[in-house]
Amino acid sequence: MKWYGKVGFIETVERDDRPGVWVKQATEREYVGDLIRNTSKWSHNDNGTNDDININNQISVLSDPYLFNSIHSIRYIEFRGTFWDVTGIDVQYPRLIISLGGVYNGETA
């Protein structure tokens, strides 16, 4: 199955207007890939709150120079309209096999 969506990168950068002050900066780029594993599971909570869903999907993306050189800052992927945490990256050059977990709740671009 084909996949098309955003890959989110979070990097720590120094502010131009305030030298010595570092902030997190989110950027996104769009990529095309293949969905190679598509599974999900519910994480049941005993405290009465809503259950969480985790997907255990893997997406194979053909890497470009930017993606390959920014592996360390990949934090989330858009899949079916939701941003998901990246839980692991397997480098199989020229492809990256990106594993997803729970819903991403951090900064986005």
BELNOR-V536131 format. One record per backbone hydrogen bond with DSSP energy under -1.0 kcal/mol. NH is the residue of the N-H (numbers start at 1). CO is the residue of the C=O. If there is no record, write none. Layout:
NH,CO + NH,CO
This chain:
3,33 + 5,31 + 7,29 + 8,76 + 9,27 + 10,73 + 11,25 + 13,23 + 15,21 + 21,18 + 23,13 + 25,11 + 27,9 + 29,7 + 31,5 + 33,3 + 34,60 + 35,1 + 36,58 + 37,58 + 41,54 + 43,52 + 52,43 + 54,41 + 55,101 + 56,39 + 58,37 + 59,98 + 60,34 + 61,96 + 63,94 + 68,64 + 69,65 + 73,70 + 74,71 + 75,8 + 76,8 + 77,84 + 78,6 + 79,82 + 82,79 + 84,77 + 85,102 + 86,75 + 87,99 + 88,99 + 90,97 + 92,95 + 95,92 + 96,61 + 97,90 + 98,59 + 99,88 + 100,57 + 101,85 + 104,83
